[in-house]
Structure formats: C-alpha cells, structure tokens
Amino acid sequence: MGLIALAGFERDTILDRVRERTISARMAEKTLLDADRLIEGARSGGRNGYQQAARRSVAYGRTFRAAGLLHSKFGLSIPLVRLTADRFELFAVTTTDPA
C-alpha cells in the first residue's frame, strides 16, 4: 500500500507542476504514464512489480540507442540532443521538491 501511495503522490506532484506550467506537456504525459505504471506495477506485483516499472521508466530504450548510433555513424545529433534533453527534464522534474 505504501508504494501505491508513493506513486500516487508522485502523480499528484506532476499534476501540480502541469498546473504551474513548470513541466512541458509532452514530458507531463510521459511522467503521468510512468506514475500510472508504477501504481499498476505495485498493485499487480507488489514491490517487484513497482521496481520493474521504475526500471522501465528510466531505462535506455531502442530509440535512445538508435539516436546514439545516428550520432556516432553519421554525425546526426538532433535526435540524441532531444532525447538527452527529455531525459534531463524527466530527472529534474522527478527529483526536485515542488515546495
């Protein structure tokens, strides 16, 4: 129950930041989906389900690896720059205190 409450608090914090306009709409959508996954993971799988959902939300996916490949092979940096900026915003939003 504690993990569900924690994920619910995170979701409420994200909604507060949307109202304050301190987070982009695209990032708000992603973080709300992540918070919902945390809640569902905790409900269905307890601590292990929560941990799996949390790992998925911060994992480097195929898109990031493809952007890295485009950058290293062809010098195309725009996709990597955008994904890196999104990742930084995600971590900045989820690790700072809203107060």
N, C-alpha and C positions, 0 to 999 in steps of 0.2 A: 504494500500500500504506500509505503514511503517513496518508492521510486515513481509511482504513478503521480503522487502529489508533487514531487520534484519536477517531473516533466510537465505537469500542468502549470506549475509556477513559471517554468521557462516559456511556455506558450503564452501565458498572460503577460509576461515581460515583453515578449516580441510584439504582442498586440499593442501594448503601451508605446513601444518605440515606433510602431506604424502611425499611431495617433499623433505622436510628437514629430513625426517625419524625420527621424534620425536614422532611418534604415530605408534602403531603396525597395520599391515594390517587388522587384524580381527576387531580391535577397529575402524579403519578408515571406514570400511564397515558399521559397526553399526551406527556410528555417521553421516555418509552421508545419510543413510536411515532415521535416525531421523530428519535430516535437511530437507530432501525431504518431510517427513510427515508434518513438521511444515509449509513448503511452501504450500503444498496442503490443509492443515487444514485452513490456513489463506485465501487461495483463495476461498475455498468452504464454510467456516463457519465464516469468519471474525475473530474477537477477540476470540469468544468462540471456534471456530474450532482450532485456534492456541493454546489456553490454554489446550484443551483436548489432542492435540497431544503432548504438552510439558509434561503434567502429565503422559501420557503413556510412554514417553521415560525414565522417572526416577522412575516409579512405580516398586515395588517388584512384580514379576510375580510368576507363579506356580513353575518355575524352582528353583527360589531362596528359596521359601518355602519348596520345596522338599529337597533341599540341607540342609536346616536348620533341617528338620526332620531327615534326614540321620545322621547328626552330633549328634543330641541330643539322638536319639534312639540307634544308632549302633556305634557311635564314628567315623564314616567316615567323615573326614574333608576335603579331597581333593576337592570335588565339591564346597563346601562352600568357601574354600580358593580361588579357581579360580574365582568364581563369585564375591567375595568381591574385589579381585584384579582388575577385569574388571571394576567394579563399581567405584573404586577409580581412575583408569585411565580415565574413562569417565568424572568424575567430575574434575580431574586435567586438562584434555585437554580442557574442555568447560568453565572453569572458569579462566584460566590464559590468560594474554595478550601475543600475539606472539612476540611483539617487545622487 
